Amino acid sequence: MNATAKTQIGPIETERQININAEGYRIAQSTLLSELPGAVFAILTLAYVASSLIALV
């Protein structure tokens, strides 16, 4: 039993190029800035909990 498959690999289409869209870039920065206070609060909370547990020892 022989199985054959014909495949044709064409040239890579360059129609889609990765460009930074100004609007998308602005939204990404805005999202990062809006999440930053929560991340800082989480880090400070974890540091406080860790230091409190260390103080118990």
N, C-alpha and C positions, 0 to 999 in steps of 0.2 A: 504494500500500500504506500503510495507516494502522495504526499500533500504538497501542493504548490500554491503559492500566493504571489500575486504580482502587486508590488507596491511602487509608487512613484513619489519620490521626495523632490518637491519643487524648491525653488529659491525662497528664502525667508522673506516674507512680505514686510516691508518697512513702513507700511501705512500707519501703523500705530507706533508712535514714538512716545517715550515717557517724558512728559513735560510737566513741570511744576505749574499747576494752574494757580493763578494769583488768588482767586476766590477760595479754592480749597486750602491753599497754604495759610490764608488768613483764618479760616475756620479752625484749622488744626492748631494754630498758635492760640486762638481764643479758648479752645477746649483745654489745652494744656494749662493755660493760666487759670482757668476756672477750677481745675482739679488740684492745683498746687496747694492751696490752703488745707484741703483735706489730707493730702499726703504729709504735710508738715505736722498737722495735728496728730495723725496716726503715729508718726515717728516719735513725737514728744510723749505721747501716751505710752507707747511701748518702752521708752527709756525710763519713764516714771515707774511703771510696773516693775521693770527689771531692777531698778535701783531700790525700790521698796522691798522686793524679795531678797536682794543682797543684804539689805540692812537688817533683816530678820535673822540672818545667819550669824 
